[in-house]
Amino acid sequence: MNKTSLGDLAPGSPVNLEPALTLSDALGGHLVSGHVDGVGALVEMEPDARSIRYRFEIDPSLQHYIAAKGSVTVDGTSLTVNGVEGNRFDVNIVPHTQQKTVFQYYQPGSRVNIEVDIIARYLERLLQGRADTGEDKDQRLLETLIKSGFINHE
């Protein structure tokens, strides 16, 4: 419960539910596992052309998984990231998504469940594993990713 926003919900609160794909289904979007990595909060919303730009703040420990043009899942809705600044990122929500998801209920301060990009997680693990085994052929790439903030290497 401390890793999700479920404690904020009351009986009858709307949630996003989507059925899982089967192996024979066409993949028409991002890879999403349905696991919550942390809680974020809506900082602001503002009109942006024919959409609404939502800006979220997340725990700094997750920020290196968020990249512009990458994917992120907010309360079960898989989205493309527009921009990133530190531990804040923004997405644009078109009217259809606004009407068909819980985005219609958000206000600044709303807490949301965040799932980071699964490919970024695997890349981090793969590179960390190579660093741990002493392989140096990828050392420059690993150092560049750490320096750029994609990998938390403490």
Secondary structure, DSSP 8 states (H G I E B T S, - for coil): -TTSSGGG--TT----------TTS---S--------EEEEEEEEEEETTEEEEEEE--GGGGGG--TTSEEEETTEEEE--EEETTEEEEEE-HHHHHHSGGGG--TT-EEEEE--HHHHHHHHHHHHHHHTT--TTHHHHHHHHHTTSS---
